[in-house]
């Protein structure tokens, strides 16, 4: 197996193991405009009514305890069934209630986006996926028996697969939006005065949309994963003994390979601090965040010092203590830093200097959206998406930079797992 294929295989295995209220008048206008006429899917129930309902937040501890069958409702499920089957039925009942609400919120919001973003073809496609999935769930009764739960699992597998390319499809939509904005400005001076990465409403929506998408993917993925034999220390997607050291080691290997392929060499990376630390987390999320931050640091060092010079090492420092509320991982480089005036751009979904890879690839190509070869690698989505993953379970990602010297990235992860998801 050649090096490129090996790197792809390693990342695929790592990822596949763990990845598995509006006002009535506003909601009504959105529903009428979005879903009336044409060949597009129409909701089989009042989607605006569902969008007006409150979403139910979850946290890591709830996912763990529910997945282990610690909160079984004895009143509505046949107690003669095995614990595992009763657990699956109870989770399926919750998802049957919760997912239509979440999907409805997103479908309505996708119709109400500012500056014409809702009219972009790729955004309309994503909106239609949410309506189709809403219909799939509403079309089924809440499962109460083993047979009904098996049928419900099939429905959720279909929904999970349907939404797999959502991140890439929305990236296309944003790219289409940027092209449309350029058409609105008669000359370069006009375009510069209206910088496309300074649209706060668009950024607020995309931040909330991606956090919400992470939540939907986790709820469905956790349920689907519980149907399979559980590996040691795993409860669905969650590993109760996630090792930041081990995941950082894998992310470093993959990021250095990508850097070497791009620049011909890569700086060394040192791991220091609590290398023995383990805690409950979703390994694929931690891998994605570390890979993105480390990859950025390696690239900065190569470009600032040059591969023919002696390149300083990148440092990964893991900090934790029994009284700490967070596990904190710092990635520190001497890659020249970022100008203070450019700092807002690093969190922008609209700003990138790279040419989107899907301009030269077929529209039907949907690679693994976590892969570093993905079109997302050239869309400037790495840092804002990583921050969304961190914030989902109550953490955060912060960047501190010293122009002319280097950058420190601080990844905060809740070690207690008791913070509810930040529902938009």
N, C-alpha and C positions, 0 to 999 in steps of 0.2 A: 504494500500500500504506500503510495507516494505521500509526501509531507502534506500537500494540500488536502488530499482525500482524508488523511489521518486527522487533520485539524477539524475538518468538517464533521467527521464521524464522532470525535470526542465531544464537540459542542452539541451535536444532535442527541447523543446519549444523555448528556448532562441536562439538556432542556426537556427531552421527552419524558424523563423519569418524574419530573416535578411539575411539568406544565400540563397539565390536563384541565309650593302649590301656586299653580297658575290661577289668575282670576278667570271665572267662567267665561266672560266675554272674550278675553284674549285667547283662551283655549279653544273656544268655539270658532273664532275666526281662523285660527291655525288649522283646525280640523277640516273646515269647509274648503279652504284654499288648497291644503295639502292632498286631500284624499277624495276630491270630487272629479269624476270624469277620467277619461284616458285609460290606457291599458295597465296602469300601475296598480299594485295591490291595495285594496281598501280594507280597513279594519272591520272585523265581523262583530265588534262590540264598540261601545262609545269610548274611544281611546282617550278623549279629553277628560272623561270622568275618571278613568284610571290615573291619568297624569295629575289629577288633583288630589290623589291620595298620598299620604305620607309614606316614604320609604323607611324600611326597618334596617338600622345599622347593625353590623356584626363586628366582632373583633377576633383576634387570633385565639384567645382562650375559648370563646364560644365555638369556633370551628373545631378546636381540638376536643372539647368535652362532648359536643354533639356527635362528632365522628366516632367517639369511643362509646356511644350509647349511654351517656351518663344523665341525660335529661329526657328519657322516654316518657311520652304522654300515655298513661295506661288506659285512658278512657276511650280513645277512638281507634285503637289498633288491637287486633286479635292477639291476646297475650300468649296464645299457644305457639305463635311463630317464634323462630329463633331470634335472639337479640339482634344479630346483624341485619336480618330482614326487616324487623320492626324499626330499626334505626334508619334504614334506607327509605322506608315508607314515610316515616316522620319527616325526614329531610325533604323528600319529594313533595309532601304536602306544603311545607314552608315555601319551597321554590315555586310551586303552582300558584301560591298566593302572591309572593314577592316579585317574581320576575316580570309578570305583565305590567306591574306598576313601574318598575325601573325602565322597561322597554318603552312604555308609553311616554314617560318623561323625556327620554332621549328622542323619540320620534317627533314629539311636539317641538322640542328645542331645535331640532335639525331643520324645521320649517321656518323658524323665527330668527334665523341668523342675520346679523347686520351686514350692510354694505354689499348685498347681493351674493354672499357666500352660499346661501341656501339654493341658489339657482345653478350652481356648478354641477355638471353632469355626474361627477363622481360622488358628490355629497348627496345628490338625489338617490343614487344607487344605495348608499349606506342607509339612508332614511327608509328606503323600500325594504331593505333587509330587516330593519327593526319592526316594520309593520308585519312582514311575513312571520317573523318569530312571535310577535304578539298574537297573531291569528292562530299559530300552531298551538300555543299554550291555552288560549281561550277555548279552542276547539276540543280540549280534553277535560274531563272531570278530574278533580283531585283524587289521586290513587288511594285506595283503602285496602287493597288486596295485593298479593304477590304478583298476580298476572297484570293488574293495572300498573303496578310500579315498574314492571319490565317494559310495558308499552311506553310509559312515561320516560324511561331511560332512553329509549329509541328516539323519542322526540327531542330530548335534550342533546343527544349526540348530533342530530341533524342541525340543531341551532348552533351548537358549539362549532361545528365545521363551517357553517354558513358565515359566521362572523370572524373566522380566523383571519381573513385579509382586510379587516376593517381599518387597521392602522395604516396600511399601505394605501388603501382606497381613499381614506381621508387625506393622506399626504398628496395624492393626485389631485384631490379637490382643492387643497390649498395652493398647489402649483397652478391649477387652472385659474384660481382666484387672482394670483399674482400676475398672470398673463392678462387677465381682464383689467386689472388696475392699471397696468401699463398702457393699455389702449385708451384709458380715460384721460391720460395726461398727454398734452400735445407735444411736449418736448422734454429733454432730459432735465432741464432746470425745474420744471413743474414736478417731475417725478421725484427729484431729490428733496423738494420741499415737503412732499407727502411720503415720507419713508414708510414702506409697507410693513416694517417690523414694529411700527409704533401704533398699531391698531389695538388699543387695550381691550375692547369688547371681544374681538376675535380671540385674543390670547386667553382671556378669562373663560370663554366658552371652551376652547380646546383643552385648557388645563382641567376644567370640570368634566369634560367629555371623556378624556382619557382616564382620569381617576375612576369615573363611573364604569367605564369599560373594564378596567382592571377588576373592579368589584364583581361585575357580572361574570367575567371569566373565572374568577376564583370560586364563586358560589357553584357554578355549573361544574367546573373542573374538579372541585373537591368531592362533589356528589358522584361524578362519573368514576373518579379514581377509587372511591370506596367500594366499588363493585369488583375490584381486582384484588388478588392476594397482596397483603401489605408487607413490604420489606421491613427489615428491622429498623425500629425508631421512627417509622413513618405512620402518620394518620392522614390518609388521603394525600394531599399535596405537601403537607407540613412534615418536616423532619424535626423531631424533638431534640435532636443533638446535631444541629447544623453547626459546622465548623467554619468560621470566617477564614481561618488560615488555609484550610483545604480548598475552599472555593476561590480564595484569592490566588492560590498557587495555580489552579487551573486557568483562571482568568488571565494571569500573567503569562502563562505559556502560550495561550491563544493570541493575546494581544501582541506579544513579542514576535510571534510568527507573522502576523499581519503587518507589523511594522517592518520586519526584515524583508518581506516580499515587496513592500512599497519603497523602502529607502536603501535596502542592501545591508542594513545592520540595525541593531536595536540596543538601547541602554539596558544595563542590568537593573533588576528590581529587587530590593531587600524587603523582607517582612520582619517586623519587630513588634514587641509588646506581648499581649496575651495570646500567644500562639496555641495555648491549650484550651481556649474558651469554646464552649458549645452552648447553644440556646435554641429555642424553638423559632423556626422561620421557614419560609418557602425558599429552598435553595436556588431555584431558577431565577427568582427575583434578585437575590443577592448577587448571583453570577452576572446577570445583565448589568446591574448598576456598577459593579466593580470593573467589569470588562470595559464599559464605556469610559469611565473616568481614567483608568490606567491607559487605555488606548490613546486618549487625548494627551496625557502626560508624555507618553513615549514619542508621539508625533511632535509635540512642542520641543522636546529636548533635541530631537534629530534636526528640526528645522532651525533652531536657535544656534546650536553649536556646530552642526554639520557632522556627517557620519565619519569624515576623515579625521576629525579632531577627537580628543579624549572626552567622552560624554559622561557627565555625572549620573550617578544612579538615581532612579526613582525610588522613593521610600513609601512603604505601606505600613502604617502603625495602627495596631488594634488595641483599644483601651476599654477597660471594663473593671468594675468593682462591685462587690456585693450590695453596696448601698446606691449604686448608680441607677438612674432610671433608664439610661440609654446605653447600648453598645455603640461606641463611636469608632469609626475607621477613617483615618486620615491618609490621603494619597498626596504626597508632596514631591514636587519636581522643581528643577532649575531650568525651566524651558523658556525663560524670558518674560513670563507673565503676560497680562492682558491690560491694555490701556483702560483707565477708569471710564472713559467715555464709551468704551465698547462693551462694558460689563452687561448692560441690559440685553444686548443682542444674544448673549450665550443662552438665554432662556427663551429665545424667540423661536416659534415654529415657522416664522415667515422669512427669516434671514439665513442665508447660507451662501458661501462663495462657490460651492461645488455644483456641477451640472447634475441634475437628477438622473439616476441611472435608468429610470423607466422611459426616458426619452429615446434611448437606444435599444430597449428591450420590448418584447411583445407585451401588450396590455394584459394578456392572460397568464403571465408569469407571476406567481405569488410565492416567492421563496419564504422560508422561515423568517418571520419578522424580527427575530432576535439575532439572526446570523449577521456577522460583521460584513459579509458580502452582499447583504440585502440592499436594495435601493434606499432604504432608510438611512444607511450610513452616509449618504451624500445629501441628506435633507436637513441637517441641523437638528434632528429630533433626539439625538442621543442624550444630551443633558436634561432637557425638559421632560422627556419620558422617564428618565432615571429618577428625577425628582418626584414625578407622579407615583412611581412604584414606592419610593421611600415614604411619601406622605400617606399612602393608603393605610398603613398600619401604625400611623402616628409618629413616623420619623420625619426626616428632612434631609435635603442635600444643599449644602452651602459652599460657595466658592469665595476664597480670599486670594487676591492676587497682588503681587508687587511687580509693577512694570519694570522691565530691565533685569529682573532676577528670576522669578518663578511663581508658581501657583500652588496653593493648598486647597484640596477639596475635602470637606468634612461630611461624612455620611453618618447620620444619626439613625439608629434603629431601636425601637422600643423593646427592651429586654423582657418586660413583663407581659406584653401581649394583651393588655387590658384597655387599649384605646380603640374606640369605635372608628370605623372608616368615615372619612369626611364626605358625607353625601352632599352632592350639589342640590 
